[in-house]
Amino acid sequence: MRIQDIIEGKKEWRVHVARVKALPKDYQIVYKEIEKYLFKVGPVELTDGIDLLSGIVNFFEEGVALGKGVLEVTDSDVAAFCDDLIKDSKTYADIYQESVDQEVNKAMKKVKDKTK
């Protein structure tokens, strides 16, 4: 990654953060929770996470313009809202689950081999 790309990325992020801060407080709170959730669960195929987050801000800005409360936009189950956003993406949670399953399968195979 070139230094210019890093600088541009930081500029984009600052603009994004400014848009979030311009939202009403309830929207900001829910946005931050969504951001935390997505950073934790993490869709791995997402090459540019700012696109997803910017899309959420766009969606929220539309909700504000229509005079809706944030939970009218996302519904009260914000985690389900997030899951729906990334439903077709492989996540870090999926990768972790696969690695756990592989380890369990290896251990079970060793147990079976010893009992033969």
C-alpha positions as CSV (number, residue, x, y, z in Angstrom):
1,M,0.0,0.0,0.0
2,R,1.4,3.4,-1.0
3,I,1.6,6.3,1.4
4,Q,-0.8,8.2,-0.8
5,D,-3.4,5.5,-0.4
6,I,-3.0,5.7,3.4
7,I,-3.5,9.5,3.3
8,E,-6.5,9.2,1.1
9,G,-8.0,6.5,3.4
10,K,-7.5,8.7,6.4
11,K,-9.2,11.6,4.6
12,E,-12.2,9.4,3.7
13,W,-12.4,8.1,7.3
14,R,-12.4,11.7,8.7
15,V,-15.2,12.7,6.3
16,H,-17.1,9.6,7.3
17,V,-16.7,10.3,11.0
18,A,-17.9,13.9,10.5
19,R,-21.1,12.5,8.8
20,V,-21.7,10.2,11.7
21,K,-21.3,13.1,14.2
22,A,-23.9,15.1,12.2
23,L,-26.5,12.5,12.9
24,P,-28.9,12.8,15.8
25,K,-27.7,11.4,19.1
26,D,-29.8,8.2,19.0
27,Y,-28.6,7.5,15.5
28,Q,-25.0,8.0,16.6
29,I,-25.4,5.6,19.4
30,V,-26.9,2.9,17.2
31,Y,-24.3,3.5,14.5
32,K,-21.4,3.1,17.0
33,E,-22.9,-0.2,18.2
34,I,-23.2,-1.4,14.6
35,E,-19.7,-0.4,13.9
36,K,-18.4,-2.3,17.0
37,Y,-20.5,-5.3,16.0
38,L,-19.1,-5.3,12.4
39,F,-15.5,-4.8,13.5
40,K,-15.9,-7.7,16.0
41,V,-17.7,-10.1,13.7
42,G,-16.0,-8.8,10.6
43,P,-16.9,-9.7,7.1
44,V,-13.6,-10.9,5.7
45,E,-14.4,-10.5,2.0
46,L,-15.1,-6.9,2.4
47,T,-12.2,-5.2,0.7
48,D,-13.3,-1.7,1.7
49,G,-15.2,-1.6,5.0
50,I,-15.8,2.1,4.6
51,D,-18.3,1.3,1.7
52,L,-20.5,-0.7,4.1
53,L,-20.3,1.9,6.8
54,S,-20.9,4.7,4.4
55,G,-24.0,2.9,3.2
56,I,-25.3,2.6,6.7
57,V,-24.7,6.4,7.2
58,N,-26.6,7.0,3.9
59,F,-29.4,4.8,5.1
60,F,-29.5,6.6,8.5
61,E,-29.4,10.1,6.8
62,E,-32.5,9.0,4.8
63,G,-34.2,7.9,8.0
64,V,-33.5,11.3,9.6
65,A,-34.8,13.1,6.5
66,L,-38.0,11.2,6.8
67,G,-38.3,12.1,10.5
68,K,-38.0,8.5,11.6
69,G,-36.4,7.3,14.9
70,V,-33.4,5.1,14.5
71,L,-35.1,2.0,15.7
72,E,-37.8,2.5,13.1
73,V,-35.1,2.3,10.6
74,T,-33.1,-0.7,12.0
75,D,-35.9,-2.3,14.0
76,S,-35.3,-3.0,17.7
77,D,-33.0,-6.0,17.0
78,V,-29.9,-4.2,15.8
79,A,-27.8,-7.3,15.8
80,A,-30.2,-9.0,13.4
81,F,-30.1,-5.8,11.2
82,C,-26.2,-6.2,11.1
83,D,-26.5,-9.9,10.4
84,D,-28.7,-9.2,7.5
85,L,-26.2,-6.7,6.1
86,I,-23.5,-9.3,6.1
87,K,-25.5,-12.5,5.6
88,D,-23.8,-13.4,2.3
89,S,-20.3,-12.6,3.6
90,K,-17.9,-15.0,5.3
91,T,-17.0,-13.5,8.7
92,Y,-14.1,-13.9,11.1
93,A,-16.6,-15.7,13.4
94,D,-17.2,-18.3,10.6
95,I,-13.5,-18.8,10.2
96,Y,-13.1,-19.3,13.9
97,Q,-16.0,-21.8,14.0
98,E,-14.4,-23.8,11.2
99,S,-11.1,-23.9,13.0
100,V,-12.8,-25.1,16.2
101,D,-14.7,-27.8,14.2
102,Q,-11.4,-29.0,12.6
103,E,-9.7,-29.3,16.0
104,V,-12.6,-31.2,17.4
105,N,-12.7,-33.5,14.4
106,K,-8.9,-34.1,14.8
107,A,-9.3,-34.9,18.5
108,M,-12.2,-37.2,17.9
109,K,-10.2,-39.1,15.2
110,K,-7.3,-39.5,17.6
111,V,-9.6,-40.9,20.2
112,K,-11.1,-43.4,17.7
113,D,-7.7,-44.4,16.5
114,K,-6.6,-45.2,20.0
115,T,-9.7,-47.3,20.8
116,K,-9.1,-49.6,17.8
